[in-house]
Amino acid sequence: MRILDLHTKKATTVLKKTAVALGFFDGVHLGHRSLFLSAANESERRNIASAVLTFSEEGSTKMKHGARHLCTEEERLEQFSLLGMDYAILLDFETVKNMSPEEFVSEILLGVCCAEVAVCGYNFRFGKDAAGDTDTLVSLMKQNGAECIVCPPYLYKGEPVSSTEIRSFIAKGDMESARILLGRPFSLSAEVCHGKSLGRIIGFPTANQKIPENIVDIRSGSYVTRVMLDGKYYYSVTNVGVRPTVDTDGNMNCETHILDYDGDLYGRTIKVEFLSFIRDEKRFSSIEELKNQINNDIKEVRKWQNVGQS
């Protein structure tokens, strides 16, 4: 278990009274944000700290039965901070999976989190074999002189927003729908690594990133993207796939050609934000045909750039 002060980004061991939001919060989407807003409101009203009780990335892999994540742990923590939370308590699922609901409330919520009020979603479950539900949590918190607030589902087009639905949009390349439900563009953060310099050879230098194994499946193809570098957004064209025309090793890559930028990014971790799908990946008959297609992709990106700057 780790407790992080989200203001200083440093570990701490002591918490005072908190209003704590409960959940894994994969993607930190619009439905999750309603919980943070409620926790923040209770924090201000009661003059106590706000906190997030969640699972570490490693522990959550076991909890989620191998489901791939919408963002890394670092990105989740960044979103928690941006949404006004003071602390993050990161649990390893293995340490709590056999706790009864009563033990979880007593040892974790009241003991570790010092929770004066807990905030959870309508479908929250906890304790061994998910034995506890929202009614259980409300009752147990009340028995201990604390409170539980249960947030209703956040609806979009009449359906609850869910991480599962967002994953399906990303797998289909529907980045516009994913952006709506996330409340921001889906992004990939990873270190820029050395490739085979094939992009530079054909006149389109790229920032090459390895896609983390535990990140959600992204539809192969070219995308309109943008990258924040040194406080400025640059529009870009990104290819996700195996580069069938110039490379046949079969490994999935993320390669981003950044428009109007010329700099050394090797070793830097950059965030690529996916805005719109352009086309499927395909094998071209020649390098010249590939270059012509990349130029067409860049034209699509320029359309977004012109709208974004108008």
C-alpha positions as CSV (number, residue, x, y, z in Angstrom):
1,M,0.0,0.0,0.0
2,R,1.2,3.5,-0.8
3,I,-0.2,6.9,0.2
4,L,0.7,9.8,-2.0
5,D,0.3,13.5,-1.4
6,L,-1.0,14.6,-4.8
7,H,0.2,18.2,-4.3
8,T,3.8,17.3,-3.6
9,K,3.8,14.0,-5.5
10,K,5.6,12.4,-2.5
11,A,4.7,9.5,-0.3
12,T,3.2,10.1,3.1
13,T,2.1,7.9,6.0
14,V,-0.3,10.0,8.0
15,L,-3.8,11.1,7.0
16,K,-6.2,13.3,8.8
17,K,-10.0,13.1,8.3
18,T,-10.9,12.6,4.7
19,A,-13.8,12.5,2.2
20,V,-12.7,9.5,0.1
21,A,-13.8,8.4,-3.4
22,L,-13.8,4.6,-3.9
23,G,-13.0,2.8,-7.1
24,F,-10.3,1.7,-9.6
25,F,-11.2,4.6,-12.0
26,D,-9.7,3.2,-15.2
27,G,-9.6,6.1,-17.6
28,V,-11.0,8.6,-15.0
29,H,-14.0,9.2,-17.3
30,L,-17.0,11.4,-16.9
31,G,-18.8,8.9,-14.6
32,H,-15.8,8.8,-12.3
33,R,-15.6,12.6,-12.2
34,S,-19.0,12.9,-10.6
35,L,-17.6,10.9,-7.6
36,F,-14.6,13.3,-7.3
37,L,-16.9,16.3,-7.5
38,S,-19.0,14.9,-4.6
39,A,-15.9,14.1,-2.6
40,A,-14.5,17.5,-3.2
41,N,-17.7,19.2,-2.1
42,E,-17.8,17.1,1.1
43,S,-14.2,18.0,1.7
44,E,-14.9,21.7,1.4
45,R,-18.1,21.6,3.4
46,R,-16.6,19.6,6.3
47,N,-13.1,21.3,6.1
48,I,-11.3,17.9,5.7
49,A,-9.0,16.5,3.1
50,S,-10.2,14.8,-0.1
51,A,-8.7,11.4,-1.1
52,V,-9.0,8.6,-3.6
53,L,-8.9,5.0,-2.5
54,T,-7.9,2.8,-5.5
55,F,-5.9,-0.1,-6.5
56,S,-2.3,-0.1,-7.8
57,E,-1.8,-0.9,-11.4
58,E,-0.1,-4.2,-10.5
59,G,-2.8,-5.2,-8.1
60,S,-5.6,-4.2,-10.4
61,T,-4.4,-6.6,-13.1
62,K,-5.5,-9.5,-10.9
63,M,-8.6,-7.8,-9.9
64,K,-9.7,-7.0,-13.5
65,H,-8.9,-10.5,-14.8
66,G,-6.5,-9.3,-17.4
67,A,-8.6,-6.4,-18.7
68,R,-6.3,-3.8,-20.4
69,H,-6.2,-0.3,-19.0
70,L,-7.2,3.0,-20.6
71,C,-4.3,4.8,-19.0
72,T,-1.2,4.2,-16.9
73,E,-1.1,4.5,-13.2
74,E,0.9,7.8,-13.6
75,E,-1.8,9.2,-15.8
76,R,-4.5,8.2,-13.3
77,L,-2.7,10.0,-10.6
78,E,-2.3,13.0,-12.8
79,Q,-6.0,13.1,-13.4
80,F,-6.8,12.7,-9.7
81,S,-4.6,15.7,-9.0
82,L,-6.2,17.8,-11.8
83,L,-9.6,17.0,-10.4
84,G,-8.7,18.5,-7.0
85,M,-8.0,15.4,-4.9
86,D,-5.5,15.8,-2.1
87,Y,-4.3,12.2,-1.5
88,A,-4.3,8.9,-3.3
89,I,-4.2,5.6,-1.4
90,L,-3.0,2.8,-3.6
91,L,-3.9,-0.7,-2.5
92,D,-2.6,-4.1,-3.7
93,F,-5.7,-6.2,-4.4
94,E,-3.9,-9.3,-2.9
95,T,-3.8,-7.6,0.5
96,V,-7.5,-6.9,0.8
97,K,-9.2,-9.6,-1.4
98,N,-9.9,-11.9,1.6
99,M,-11.2,-9.1,3.9
100,S,-14.9,-9.2,4.9
101,P,-16.9,-6.1,4.3
102,E,-16.7,-5.3,8.0
103,E,-12.9,-5.7,8.0
104,F,-12.5,-3.5,4.9
105,V,-14.5,-0.7,6.4
106,S,-12.8,-1.0,9.8
107,E,-9.2,-1.5,8.7
108,I,-9.0,0.3,5.4
109,L,-11.7,3.0,5.2
110,L,-11.7,4.0,8.9
111,G,-8.2,2.9,9.8
112,V,-6.0,3.8,6.8
113,C,-8.2,6.5,5.1
114,C,-9.6,8.1,8.3
115,A,-12.8,8.5,6.3
116,E,-15.4,10.7,7.7
117,V,-17.4,10.2,4.5
118,A,-17.0,7.7,1.7
119,V,-18.2,8.3,-1.9
120,C,-18.9,5.4,-4.2
121,G,-20.7,4.6,-7.4
122,Y,-24.2,2.9,-7.6
123,N,-22.6,-0.4,-8.6
124,F,-19.7,-0.5,-6.1
125,R,-19.0,-3.8,-4.4
126,F,-16.3,-4.7,-1.9
127,G,-15.1,-7.4,0.5
128,K,-14.3,-11.0,-0.2
129,D,-16.2,-12.4,-3.2
130,A,-17.7,-8.9,-3.6
131,A,-20.0,-9.7,-0.7
132,G,-20.6,-6.0,0.2
133,D,-22.7,-3.6,-1.9
134,T,-23.7,0.0,-1.5
135,D,-26.4,-0.8,1.1
136,T,-23.8,-2.7,3.1
137,L,-21.4,0.2,2.9
138,V,-24.0,2.8,4.0
139,S,-24.9,0.6,7.0
140,L,-21.4,-0.1,8.1
141,M,-20.3,3.5,7.8
142,K,-23.3,4.7,9.8
143,Q,-22.6,2.1,12.5
144,N,-19.2,3.7,12.9
145,G,-20.4,7.2,13.1
146,A,-19.4,8.0,9.5
147,E,-21.3,8.5,6.3
148,C,-21.5,7.0,2.8
149,I,-22.7,8.9,-0.3
150,V,-23.8,6.7,-3.3
151,C,-23.6,8.5,-6.7
152,P,-26.1,7.5,-9.4
153,P,-24.9,6.5,-12.9
154,Y,-23.6,9.2,-15.2
155,L,-25.7,8.8,-18.3
156,Y,-24.8,9.5,-21.9
157,K,-27.5,8.9,-24.5
158,G,-29.5,7.1,-21.8
159,E,-26.7,4.6,-20.9
160,P,-24.2,4.6,-18.0
161,V,-20.7,5.7,-19.0
162,S,-18.4,2.8,-18.5
163,S,-14.7,2.0,-19.1
164,T,-15.8,-1.2,-21.0
165,E,-17.7,0.9,-23.6
166,I,-14.7,3.3,-24.0
167,R,-12.4,0.4,-24.6
168,S,-14.7,-0.8,-27.4
169,F,-14.7,2.6,-29.0
170,I,-10.9,2.7,-29.0
171,A,-10.7,-0.9,-30.4
172,K,-12.8,0.4,-33.3
173,G,-10.9,3.6,-33.8
174,D,-13.8,5.7,-32.7
175,M,-11.7,8.3,-30.9
176,E,-14.4,11.0,-31.1
177,S,-16.8,8.9,-29.0
178,A,-14.0,7.9,-26.6
179,R,-13.1,11.5,-26.1
180,I,-16.7,12.4,-25.3
181,L,-17.0,9.8,-22.6
182,L,-13.5,10.4,-21.2
183,G,-14.0,14.1,-21.1
184,R,-10.6,14.5,-22.9
185,P,-8.8,12.7,-25.8
186,F,-7.6,9.2,-25.3
187,S,-3.8,9.3,-25.0
188,L,-0.7,7.1,-25.0
189,S,2.2,8.1,-22.9
190,A,5.5,6.3,-23.4
191,E,9.2,7.0,-23.8
192,V,10.5,7.8,-27.3
193,C,12.9,5.1,-28.4
194,H,15.2,4.5,-31.2
195,G,13.7,2.7,-34.2
196,K,15.2,1.9,-37.6
197,S,15.1,5.6,-38.8
198,L,12.9,4.5,-41.7
199,G,10.7,7.5,-41.3
200,R,13.6,9.9,-41.5
201,I,15.0,8.1,-44.5
202,I,11.7,8.5,-46.5
203,G,11.4,12.1,-45.4
204,F,8.9,11.8,-42.5
205,P,10.9,11.5,-39.2
206,T,8.8,9.9,-36.4
207,A,8.8,9.6,-32.6
208,N,8.7,5.9,-32.0
209,Q,7.0,4.5,-28.9
210,K,6.5,1.0,-27.7
211,I,2.8,0.4,-26.7
212,P,2.7,-0.8,-23.1
213,E,1.5,-4.4,-22.8
214,N,-1.3,-3.6,-20.4
215,I,-2.8,-0.7,-22.4
216,V,-6.1,-1.1,-24.2
217,D,-6.0,-2.5,-27.8
218,I,-5.9,0.4,-30.3
219,R,-7.2,-0.2,-33.9
220,S,-4.3,-0.4,-36.3
221,G,-4.1,2.5,-38.7
222,S,-3.3,6.2,-39.1
223,Y,-4.8,8.9,-36.8
224,V,-5.0,12.6,-36.4
225,T,-3.1,13.3,-33.2
226,R,-1.5,16.0,-31.2
227,V,1.5,16.2,-28.8
228,M,2.3,18.6,-26.0
229,L,5.9,19.6,-26.2
230,D,7.4,22.3,-24.0
231,G,4.0,23.8,-23.2
232,K,2.8,23.9,-26.8
233,Y,0.5,21.6,-28.8
234,Y,1.8,20.3,-32.1
235,Y,-0.6,18.5,-34.5
236,S,0.7,15.2,-35.8
237,V,-0.1,12.0,-37.8
238,T,0.3,8.8,-35.9
239,N,0.5,5.3,-37.2
240,V,-0.4,2.4,-35.0
241,G,0.6,-1.1,-36.3
242,V,3.3,-3.3,-37.7
243,R,4.5,-1.2,-40.7
244,P,3.8,-3.8,-43.4
245,T,5.4,-1.8,-46.2
246,V,8.8,-1.2,-44.6
247,D,9.1,-3.6,-41.7
248,T,7.9,-7.2,-41.2
249,D,8.9,-8.1,-37.6
250,G,5.2,-8.1,-36.6
251,N,5.6,-5.9,-33.5
252,M,3.0,-3.3,-32.7
253,N,4.4,0.3,-32.7
254,C,3.2,3.8,-32.3
255,E,5.0,6.2,-34.7
256,T,4.2,9.9,-34.7
257,H,5.3,12.4,-37.3
258,I,5.0,15.8,-35.6
259,L,4.1,18.7,-37.9
260,D,6.2,21.9,-37.7
261,Y,8.6,20.5,-35.1
262,D,12.2,19.6,-35.4
263,G,13.9,18.4,-32.2
264,D,15.5,15.5,-30.5
265,L,12.9,13.6,-28.4
266,Y,14.8,10.4,-27.8
267,G,14.5,9.3,-24.1
268,R,11.7,11.7,-23.4
269,T,8.3,10.5,-22.3
270,I,5.6,12.2,-24.5
271,K,1.8,12.0,-24.5
272,V,0.2,11.4,-27.9
273,E,-3.5,12.4,-27.9
274,F,-5.7,10.6,-30.4
275,L,-8.3,12.9,-32.1
276,S,-9.6,11.0,-35.1
277,F,-9.1,7.9,-37.2
278,I,-7.9,8.5,-40.8
279,R,-7.5,5.1,-42.4
280,D,-6.6,1.4,-41.9
281,E,-3.0,0.3,-42.1
282,K,-2.1,-1.3,-45.4
283,R,0.8,-2.6,-47.4
284,F,1.8,-0.3,-50.2
285,S,3.4,-1.5,-53.5
286,S,6.3,0.9,-53.2
287,I,7.9,3.5,-50.9
288,E,6.7,6.2,-53.3
289,E,3.1,5.1,-52.9
290,L,3.6,5.1,-49.1
291,K,5.0,8.7,-49.2
292,N,2.1,9.9,-51.2
293,Q,-0.3,8.4,-48.7
294,I,1.5,10.0,-45.8
295,N,1.2,13.3,-47.5
296,N,-2.5,12.7,-47.9
297,D,-2.7,11.9,-44.1
298,I,-0.9,15.1,-43.3
299,K,-3.5,17.0,-45.3
300,E,-6.2,15.6,-43.1
301,V,-4.2,16.6,-40.0
302,R,-3.8,20.2,-41.4
303,K,-7.6,20.4,-41.6
304,W,-7.8,19.7,-37.9
305,Q,-5.0,22.1,-37.2
306,N,-6.7,24.9,-39.1
307,V,-10.0,24.4,-37.2
308,G,-8.1,24.2,-33.9
309,Q,-6.3,27.5,-34.6
310,S,-9.3,29.4,-35.9
